[in-house]
Amino acid sequence: MLGKVKKWLGIEGVKLELVLPEEVNARSGEILGSIRFQSLNPQTVTSIKIAFIEKYTRGRGKEKLIDEYELGVAEIHQVIEVPAEEAVEVPFRLPFSLVRSNVDEFGKKNFLFGGLALAAKALRGVQSEYRVEAEAQVSGVALNPFDRKAVQLKV
């Protein structure tokens, strides 16, 4: 009885781990990585959703605003058998496109405007953080395994 509850909740089930480069080149427009699955019991993964997300923060104190933008999504619809106590890696390619603000577009016009744009962003407290999230659908489990990893974007 306890074993069925553990399996249904995903305890001792499939563990998902993102394997990513620490730095991603923004000009490439894609992230190449893999997902590592491990489990104490044999399990079946039916699909995987991978998303690249930007957390855009601006303002200070009570004026602080935070938005999140989904820059790219990839789905893998493939049945993956994860044997007990054995690691399985699934490679993926995640295409993305960056969202540019009006200040960023202004700064791209020439090097002089670039300096002004950086100063304006510093005054407003603008900051972007990037992360990759992955979630797998596992048959017979209520709580799906997921992972998220922060990545640095090299412009």
GROMACS elastic network, one bead per residue, 0.5 to 0.9 nm:
[ bonds ]
;  ai    aj funct       b0    kb
    1     4     6  0.53347   500
    1     5     6  0.65768   500
    1     6     6  0.88332   500
    2     5     6  0.51918   500
    2     6     6  0.62068   500
    2     7     6  0.86325   500
    3     6     6  0.50936   500
    3     7     6  0.61333   500
    3     8     6  0.85945   500
    4     7     6  0.50811   500
    4     8     6  0.60784   500
    4     9     6  0.86197   500
    5     8     6  0.50700   500
    5     9     6  0.61582   500
    5    10     6  0.84642   500
    5    11     6  0.83733   500
    6     9     6  0.52549   500
    6    10     6  0.60200   500
    6    12     6  0.67911   500
    6    13     6  0.79590   500
    7    10     6  0.50299   500
    7    11     6  0.58865   500
    7    12     6  0.68544   500
    7    13     6  0.62003   500
    7    41     6  0.87085   500
    7   140     6  0.76743   500
    7   141     6  0.64984   500
    7   142     6  0.87838   500
    8    11     6  0.76874   500
    8    13     6  0.87188   500
    8   140     6  0.62051   500
    8   142     6  0.55872   500
    8   143     6  0.75554   500
    9    12     6  0.89051   500
    9    13     6  0.83222   500
    9   141     6  0.59565   500
    9   142     6  0.55319   500
    9   143     6  0.55276   500
    9   144     6  0.84145   500
   10    14     6  0.69215   500
   10    15     6  0.86986   500
   10   138     6  0.88418   500
   10   140     6  0.89000   500
   10   141     6  0.57549   500
   10   142     6  0.70195   500
   10   143     6  0.59008   500
   10   144     6  0.70320   500
   10   145     6  0.75155   500
   11    14     6  0.81609   500
   12    15     6  0.82478   500
   12    39     6  0.66246   500
   12    40     6  0.55803   500
   12    41     6  0.69630   500
   13    38     6  0.80509   500
   13    39     6  0.51824   500
   13    40     6  0.61041   500
   13    41     6  0.61557   500
   13    42     6  0.80333   500
   13    43     6  0.71164   500
   13   141     6  0.84705   500
   13   145     6  0.86058   500
   14    37     6  0.63392   500
   14    38     6  0.55288   500
   14    40     6  0.74497   500
   14    41     6  0.78410   500
   14    42     6  0.83976   500
   14    43     6  0.67260   500
   14    44     6  0.86145   500
   14    45     6  0.83887   500
   14    82     6  0.76397   500
   14   138     6  0.78458   500
   14   144     6  0.85781   500
   14   145     6  0.67139   500
   15    36     6  0.80570   500
   15    37     6  0.56118   500
   15    38     6  0.52138   500
   15    39     6  0.60446   500
   15   145     6  0.60689   500
   15   146     6  0.78310   500
   15   147     6  0.88822   500
   16    35     6  0.67439   500
   16    36     6  0.58351   500
   16    38     6  0.68545   500
   16   134     6  0.81622   500
   16   135     6  0.79031   500
   16   136     6  0.76508   500
   16   145     6  0.58999   500
   16   146     6  0.59236   500
   16   147     6  0.63037   500
   17    34     6  0.85758   500
   17    35     6  0.56968   500
   17    36     6  0.50864   500
   17    37     6  0.65446   500
   17    38     6  0.85471   500
   17   134     6  0.84831   500
   17   146     6  0.77091   500
   17   147     6  0.59568   500
   17   148     6  0.83030   500
   18    33     6  0.75414   500
   18    34     6  0.62465   500
   18    36     6  0.63928   500
   18   132     6  0.83067   500
   18   133     6  0.81541   500
   18   134     6  0.73331   500
   18   146     6  0.89633   500
   18   147     6  0.64575   500
   18   148     6  0.71687   500
   18   149     6  0.70260   500
   19    33     6  0.57458   500
   19    34     6  0.51917   500
   19    35     6  0.58401   500
   19    36     6  0.70329   500
   19   149     6  0.87331   500
   20    23     6  0.84889   500
   20    31     6  0.80573   500
   20    32     6  0.72053   500
   20    34     6  0.67919   500
   20    35     6  0.86063   500
   20   132     6  0.87648   500
   20   149     6  0.80183   500
   20   151     6  0.80291   500
   21    24     6  0.67371   500
   21    31     6  0.83247   500
   21    32     6  0.78719   500
   21    33     6  0.71061   500
   21   151     6  0.75595   500
   21   152     6  0.89676   500
   22   150     6  0.80518   500
   22   151     6  0.55099   500
   22   152     6  0.62589   500
   22   153     6  0.88197   500
   23   151     6  0.58901   500
   23   153     6  0.58593   500
   23   154     6  0.64923   500
   24    27     6  0.88789   500
   24    28     6  0.81484   500
   24    29     6  0.89398   500
   24    30     6  0.81229   500
   24    31     6  0.66946   500
   24    32     6  0.89051   500
   24   151     6  0.69618   500
   24   152     6  0.61756   500
   24   153     6  0.50197   500
   24   154     6  0.58204   500
   24   155     6  0.86722   500
   25    28     6  0.56126   500
   25    29     6  0.74466   500
   25    30     6  0.81008   500
   25    31     6  0.83550   500
   25   152     6  0.86823   500
   25   153     6  0.60547   500
   25   155     6  0.63585   500
   26    29     6  0.57449   500
   26    30     6  0.78250   500
   26    96     6  0.88323   500
   26    97     6  0.84104   500
   26    98     6  0.77882   500
   26   153     6  0.60477   500
   26   154     6  0.57275   500
   26   155     6  0.52288   500
   27    30     6  0.83805   500
   27   154     6  0.83556   500
   27   155     6  0.69526   500
   28    31     6  0.80455   500
   28    95     6  0.87935   500
   28    96     6  0.89845   500
   29    94     6  0.84759   500
   29    95     6  0.57191   500
   29    96     6  0.52714   500
   29    97     6  0.60637   500
   29    98     6  0.82014   500
   30    72     6  0.86905   500
   30    93     6  0.66465   500
   30    94     6  0.53002   500
   30    96     6  0.55878   500
   30    97     6  0.82823   500
   31    52     6  0.87615   500
   31    92     6  0.81810   500
   31    93     6  0.57935   500
   31    95     6  0.63731   500
   31    96     6  0.78071   500
   32    91     6  0.76409   500
   32    92     6  0.60517   500
   32    94     6  0.64704   500
   32    95     6  0.87569   500
   33    90     6  0.86132   500
   33    91     6  0.58278   500
   33    92     6  0.55627   500
   33    93     6  0.66482   500
   33    94     6  0.82276   500
   34    89     6  0.62807   500
   34    90     6  0.53019   500
   34    92     6  0.54685   500
   34    93     6  0.83616   500
   35    88     6  0.81354   500
   35    89     6  0.54693   500
   35    90     6  0.51735   500
   35    91     6  0.63610   500
   35    92     6  0.76419   500
   35   134     6  0.83240   500
   36    87     6  0.65051   500
   36    88     6  0.56173   500
   36    90     6  0.65236   500
   36    91     6  0.87987   500
   37    82     6  0.68721   500
   37    86     6  0.82814   500
   37    87     6  0.56084   500
   37    88     6  0.51367   500
   37    89     6  0.63007   500
   37    90     6  0.81897   500
   38    41     6  0.89215   500
   38    82     6  0.67862   500
   38    83     6  0.78872   500
   38    84     6  0.75371   500
   38    85     6  0.63916   500
   38    86     6  0.59905   500
   38    88     6  0.66418   500
   39    42     6  0.66740   500
   39    43     6  0.72505   500
   39    82     6  0.67874   500
   39    83     6  0.69852   500
   39    84     6  0.54447   500
   39    85     6  0.55337   500
   39    86     6  0.70265   500
   39    87     6  0.77507   500
   40    43     6  0.88691   500
   40    83     6  0.81285   500
   40    85     6  0.51186   500
   40    86     6  0.82900   500
   41    82     6  0.82443   500
   41    83     6  0.68466   500
   41    85     6  0.71283   500
   42    81     6  0.74488   500
   42    82     6  0.56729   500
   42    85     6  0.82435   500
   43    80     6  0.85116   500
   43    81     6  0.61785   500
   43    82     6  0.52474   500
   43    83     6  0.66431   500
   43    84     6  0.77788   500
   43   138     6  0.72428   500
   43   139     6  0.75079   500
   43   140     6  0.87301   500
   44    79     6  0.67962   500
   44    80     6  0.57754   500
   44    82     6  0.60207   500
   44    83     6  0.86391   500
   44   137     6  0.86857   500
   44   138     6  0.57856   500
   44   139     6  0.58987   500
   44   140     6  0.86322   500
   45    48     6  0.78240   500
   45    78     6  0.78489   500
   45    79     6  0.57225   500
   45    80     6  0.50101   500
   45    81     6  0.64013   500
   45    82     6  0.73615   500
   45   136     6  0.66183   500
   45   137     6  0.57704   500
   45   139     6  0.64065   500
   46    76     6  0.86852   500
   46    77     6  0.65997   500
   46    78     6  0.58612   500
   46    80     6  0.64373   500
   46    81     6  0.87761   500
   46   136     6  0.74846   500
   46   137     6  0.55618   500
   46   138     6  0.58405   500
   46   139     6  0.66927   500
   47    75     6  0.72376   500
   47    76     6  0.55357   500
   47    78     6  0.57082   500
   47    79     6  0.67499   500
   47    80     6  0.81486   500
   47   135     6  0.85182   500
   47   136     6  0.57499   500
   47   137     6  0.52317   500
   47   138     6  0.75612   500
   48    74     6  0.82954   500
   48    75     6  0.56523   500
   48    76     6  0.50621   500
   48    77     6  0.66702   500
   48    78     6  0.80755   500
   48   134     6  0.69310   500
   48   135     6  0.57204   500
   48   137     6  0.62354   500
   49    73     6  0.72981   500
   49    74     6  0.59931   500
   49    76     6  0.65045   500
   49    77     6  0.87571   500
   49   133     6  0.81517   500
   49   134     6  0.55814   500
   49   135     6  0.53764   500
   49   136     6  0.64132   500
   49   137     6  0.84556   500
   50    72     6  0.83308   500
   50    73     6  0.56957   500
   50    74     6  0.51978   500
   50    75     6  0.61968   500
   50    76     6  0.83207   500
   50    92     6  0.88156   500
   50    94     6  0.74729   500
   50   132     6  0.70624   500
   50   133     6  0.56663   500
   50   135     6  0.66650   500
   50   136     6  0.87849   500
   51    70     6  0.68627   500
   51    71     6  0.75754   500
   51    72     6  0.57030   500
   51    74     6  0.64683   500
   51    75     6  0.87037   500
   51    94     6  0.77258   500
   51   131     6  0.83375   500
   51   132     6  0.56513   500
   51   133     6  0.52676   500
   51   134     6  0.64624   500
   52    69     6  0.85424   500
   52    70     6  0.59757   500
   52    71     6  0.54904   500
   52    72     6  0.51348   500
   52    73     6  0.64416   500
   52    74     6  0.89561   500
   52    94     6  0.77644   500
   52    95     6  0.87592   500
   52    96     6  0.72443   500
   52   130     6  0.72823   500
   52   131     6  0.59213   500
   52   133     6  0.65657   500
   53    68     6  0.66500   500
   53    69     6  0.56007   500
   53    71     6  0.56452   500
   53    72     6  0.73524   500
   53   129     6  0.83290   500
   53   130     6  0.57328   500
   53   131     6  0.54229   500
   53   132     6  0.62505   500
   53   133     6  0.77402   500
   54    67     6  0.81664   500
   54    68     6  0.55223   500
   54    69     6  0.51569   500
   54    70     6  0.65159   500
   54    71     6  0.68904   500
   54    98     6  0.87660   500
   54    99     6  0.89588   500
   54   128     6  0.64112   500
   54   129     6  0.56942   500
   54   131     6  0.66583   500
   55    66     6  0.69148   500
   55    67     6  0.59097   500
   55    69     6  0.66429   500
   55   127     6  0.81589   500
   55   128     6  0.55475   500
   55   129     6  0.50722   500
   55   130     6  0.62412   500
   55   131     6  0.81819   500
   56    65     6  0.82428   500
   56    66     6  0.56830   500
   56    67     6  0.52056   500
   56    68     6  0.60183   500
   56    69     6  0.77225   500
   56   126     6  0.73330   500
   56   127     6  0.59676   500
   56   129     6  0.66680   500
   56   130     6  0.87877   500
   57    64     6  0.71596   500
   57    65     6  0.58335   500
   57    67     6  0.65968   500
   57    68     6  0.87177   500
   57   125     6  0.75272   500
   57   126     6  0.56024   500
   57   127     6  0.51596   500
   57   128     6  0.62256   500
   57   129     6  0.83271   500
   58    63     6  0.83253   500
   58    64     6  0.57526   500
   58    65     6  0.54609   500
   58    66     6  0.66090   500
   58    67     6  0.88908   500
   58   121     6  0.83707   500
   58   124     6  0.60909   500
   58   125     6  0.51544   500
   58   127     6  0.63763   500
   58   128     6  0.87831   500
   59    62     6  0.81821   500
   59    63     6  0.54205   500
   59    65     6  0.61655   500
   59    66     6  0.88105   500
   59   123     6  0.85482   500
   59   124     6  0.52712   500
   59   125     6  0.51830   500
   59   126     6  0.67563   500
   60    63     6  0.54209   500
   60    65     6  0.81862   500
   60   124     6  0.75463   500
   60   125     6  0.64691   500
   61    64     6  0.55567   500
   62    65     6  0.85834   500
   64   125     6  0.86916   500
   69    99     6  0.80371   500
   70    73     6  0.74123   500
   70    96     6  0.87908   500
   71    95     6  0.85220   500
   71    96     6  0.52933   500
   71    97     6  0.56206   500
   71    98     6  0.60687   500
   71    99     6  0.73357   500
   72    94     6  0.67001   500
   72    95     6  0.58664   500
   72    97     6  0.66673   500
   72    98     6  0.87602   500
   73    94     6  0.65979   500
   73    95     6  0.73052   500
   73    96     6  0.74511   500
   74    92     6  0.83054   500
   74    93     6  0.76376   500
   74    94     6  0.57235   500
   74    95     6  0.75711   500
   76    92     6  0.82311   500
   80    88     6  0.85956   500
   80    90     6  0.87526   500
   81    88     6  0.84231   500
   82    85     6  0.85659   500
   82    86     6  0.72405   500
   82    87     6  0.74416   500
   82    88     6  0.64439   500
   83    86     6  0.57191   500
   83    87     6  0.78411   500
   83    88     6  0.82202   500
   84    87     6  0.85576   500
  100   103     6  0.80417   500
  100   104     6  0.58033   500
  100   105     6  0.65127   500
  101   104     6  0.51358   500
  101   105     6  0.63708   500
  101   106     6  0.86823   500
  102   105     6  0.51172   500
  102   106     6  0.61834   500
  102   107     6  0.86389   500
  103   106     6  0.50433   500
  103   107     6  0.61746   500
  103   108     6  0.87777   500
  103   117     6  0.57739   500
  103   118     6  0.85739   500
  103   120     6  0.78486   500
  103   121     6  0.77268   500
  104   107     6  0.50354   500
  104   108     6  0.63418   500
  104   114     6  0.80355   500
  104   117     6  0.66360   500
  104   118     6  0.85293   500
  104   121     6  0.89856   500
  105   108     6  0.52480   500
  105   109     6  0.70035   500
  105   117     6  0.88935   500
  106   109     6  0.57552   500
  106   110     6  0.83977   500
  106   113     6  0.65719   500
  106   114     6  0.74233   500
  106   116     6  0.89057   500
  106   117     6  0.69226   500
  107   110     6  0.66171   500
  107   111     6  0.73582   500
  107   112     6  0.78697   500
  107   115     6  0.71731   500
  107   116     6  0.70320   500
  107   117     6  0.50451   500
  107   118     6  0.76898   500
  108   111     6  0.73465   500
  108   113     6  0.71206   500
  108   114     6  0.60471   500
  108   117     6  0.87356   500
  109   112     6  0.83994   500
  109   113     6  0.64843   500
  109   114     6  0.74135   500
  110   113     6  0.55051   500
  110   114     6  0.62519   500
  111   115     6  0.66468   500
  111   116     6  0.89982   500
  112   115     6  0.55095   500
  112   116     6  0.67679   500
  112   117     6  0.88982   500
  113   116     6  0.50080   500
  113   117     6  0.60765   500
  113   118     6  0.86318   500
  114   117     6  0.50795   500
  114   118     6  0.62675   500
  114   119     6  0.87114   500
  115   118     6  0.51531   500
  115   119     6  0.62913   500
  115   120     6  0.86906   500
  116   119     6  0.51060   500
  116   120     6  0.61677   500
  116   121     6  0.86277   500
  117   120     6  0.50788   500
  117   121     6  0.61579   500
  117   122     6  0.85957   500
  118   121     6  0.51466   500
  118   122     6  0.61738   500
  118   123     6  0.86923   500
  119   122     6  0.50800   500
  119   123     6  0.62189   500
  119   124     6  0.87172   500
  120   123     6  0.51556   500
  120   124     6  0.63094   500
  120   125     6  0.86030   500
  120   126     6  0.86713   500
  121   124     6  0.51821   500
  121   125     6  0.60272   500
  121   126     6  0.51199   500
  121   127     6  0.80218   500
  122   125     6  0.50296   500
  122   126     6  0.62081   500
  122   127     6  0.85277   500
  123   126     6  0.78566   500
  129   150     6  0.76541   500
  129   151     6  0.79845   500
  129   152     6  0.77614   500
  129   153     6  0.85481   500
  130   149     6  0.86627   500
  130   150     6  0.58549   500
  130   151     6  0.56619   500
  130   152     6  0.66490   500
  130   153     6  0.71715   500
  131   148     6  0.66675   500
  131   149     6  0.54340   500
  131   151     6  0.54355   500
  131   152     6  0.82887   500
  132   147     6  0.82968   500
  132   148     6  0.55250   500
  132   149     6  0.54018   500
  132   150     6  0.64092   500
  132   151     6  0.72541   500
  133   146     6  0.73111   500
  133   147     6  0.57814   500
  133   149     6  0.66235   500
  133   150     6  0.88709   500
  134   145     6  0.84799   500
  134   146     6  0.54574   500
  134   147     6  0.54569   500
  134   148     6  0.64012   500
  135   144     6  0.67486   500
  135   145     6  0.59002   500
  135   147     6  0.67159   500
  135   148     6  0.89216   500
  136   144     6  0.59982   500
  136   145     6  0.58058   500
  136   146     6  0.64180   500
  137   141     6  0.81756   500
  137   143     6  0.88138   500
  137   144     6  0.57384   500
  137   145     6  0.75725   500
  138   141     6  0.58280   500
  138   142     6  0.83729   500
  138   143     6  0.85914   500
  138   144     6  0.63091   500
  138   145     6  0.79348   500
  139   142     6  0.85912   500
  141   144     6  0.65857   500
